[in-house]
């Protein structure tokens, strides 16, 4: 092997593989039809698939940018900012509407297509055009990848950048120029998500292991070292500009806290220790990589590199990374399918073309699974849309709403913290004080929206006491407004938020005596206890925020029971 071909120079077997493994026209038609079916399915499901709580959280940060607020300083976030910054023009075009999250999902469509295109390039560069096409089809329709990449989240752009980095890494000989390009792409990925550290460690492990497994005379350590230095230089360009931006705006400390220090919390998962066994995943991969390299194929080292890269990433993500989520594993799925598709297509020997039809059948099976997914058929997105509609109807621009993670998108929150998983652990450990009920009073917050169970215990108890549920949206949470139930044992109400209130009854209009005066309409009440002498024919009586009452929101259902 010539040193110039190690890791991706012109290969002696490149032309042969392209010819013997070329994809026939019927397979291309099948692959194209399957992808078109997947595209149509995405365009349908995007409006129906349940909204993950991360989606409005990300969109709330984008909204903050449009309002002249500076994330990390003015609005909490624990993600890198590039994805949010790039989304600003799209949100400005979409505007303030209850379906904004669903519209913003359309941005994921070209990113999904880019993922498939890059997957095909990787498969073609290392194996054949058949591997490239079918690995792209199977990746694109794989339910876990299809649905996760449907959601509005930075991980989809992050996956595109990761696959682009892999294309660069396996697409040519090791050189400083290639290393610089690789560093620039991975640096851009780091400006989207700091989970890029998993990728960087995986690249280092795969590179070092591939070289170490090569015959003694074919280990280009010097060229790899020079390329590594160039990659390191490129790696810091985009994150450097991002950091400089926040430093120039006096927000370096909150930027570093939100993106780095907040997320560094030991022991996030109790099962962390047991997952260390998954670090053994790269071991069989190393054995297989050794066999691949020793076969002497010009593309052997690059194939071994991809195998080791995939195994290292899966092992680190599943065995070491503190919080394992669907989106963390998203970048590994295309690489797994490239490798898995290459095996039955026989890599070095012509495979019967009927095998392509078997792969097409597998892809069709993936579509069947997607069609049978309950979340794709039931209008679960409608619940989030209904919640957003209620908030936009009740709360004017600039007025605060308490929600767990910025769920209501277009309204400021009365508190800084977002109750995502790491913040909740910090609250449980006493690292963040649960004193948010005081902020609700100070800011006269009249609405609490979303899943109240995500609120910290003390705040949640205070909300249950001083807010009444006026709408319930399964899988999206509830809409609560300031108010109180009539307490017959004390003959009155305990008010938490000083604002204007109206009395409502389950059996007609309330017409008792409030604070010694006949009730004739909404009144502004201070915090504290207020007496009420109910009329005998009112049924259940409640005090709710006057604006909610005027908009026909009620704490009672159609049968007069509490919601």
Secondary structure by P-SEA (a helix, b strand, c coil): ccccccccccccaaaaaaacccccaaaaaaaaaaaaaaaaaaaaacccccccaaaaaaaaaaaaaaaccccccccccccccaaaaaaaaaaaaacccccccccccccaaaaaaaaaaaaaaaaaacccaaaaaaaaaaaaacaaaaaaaacccaaaaaaaaaaaaaaaaacccccaaaaaaaaaaaaaaaaacccaaaaaaaaaaaaaaaaaaccccccaaaaaaaaaaaaaaaaaaaaaaaaaaaaaaccaaaaaaaaccccccccccccccccccccccaaaaaaaaaaaaaccccaaaaaaaaaaaaaaaaaaaacccccccccccccaaaaaaaaaaaaaaccccccccaaaaaaaaaaaaaaaaaaaccccccccaaaaaaaaaaaaacccccbbbbccccccccccccccccccaaaaaaaaaccccccaaaaaaaacccccccccccccaaaaaaaaacbbbccccccbbbbbcccccccccccccccccccbbbbbbcccccccccccccccbbbbbcccbbbbbccccccbbbbccaaaaaacccccccccccc
